[in-house]
Amino acid sequence: MILVIFGIVAVLLFIVVGIYNTLVKKRNRVKDQWAQIDVLLKRRADLIPNLVETVKGYAAHEKETFENVTEARAKVVNAPNAEAELKANGELSQALSRLMVVAEAYPELKANENFLDLQKQLRETEDKIAYARQFYNDAVLMYKNKLEMFPSNVVASLFSFKPEPFFEASEQDRTTPQVKF
């Protein structure tokens, strides 16, 4: 009888340990995916000063646009947490859109090799950010499912596992940028 009870307890312990380890693995996957987004956002932030300086040479009178891009970049770089960084990146995307529209008005700038290279790098980085956000949301979904499904939800609550937020586009990201000359 004692062996049966010991066997049941051992099986339950193995199940709890297995669920706990799965939750840890999924939580770490979410953190890894966020780190990938963060790396790409920092790359984008590093490209922006070069892009702004290149455009400035051709469109010196577009001071407000440059200031908006610079301020938005500073918010991203100095964001105190992930939520603030996500919001700041939405503002930066809007400012970059306006900068690209300004650049369209200068044919000699559009033909500048340095500008074209920076524009290409920025476009590639934006594409990578979009994919990284998708992978992050997939990882969050799998983690949240595990947190909410039985019996893993019991283990998750015992060990205080917390859900992670999905990446969601801000209202600014959902609207078309307005550029006025």
Protein Blocks (a to p, Z undefined) as FASTA:
>chain_A
ZZmmmmmmmmmmmmmmmmmmmmmmmmmmmmmmmmmmmmmmmmmmmmmmmmmmmmmmmmmm
lmmmmmmmmmmmmmmmmpcbfklmmmmmmmmmmmmmmmmmmmmmmmklmmpmklmmmmmm
mmmmmmmmmmmmmmmmmmmmmmmmmmmpcfklmmmmmnopacdddddddfklmpccdddZ
Z
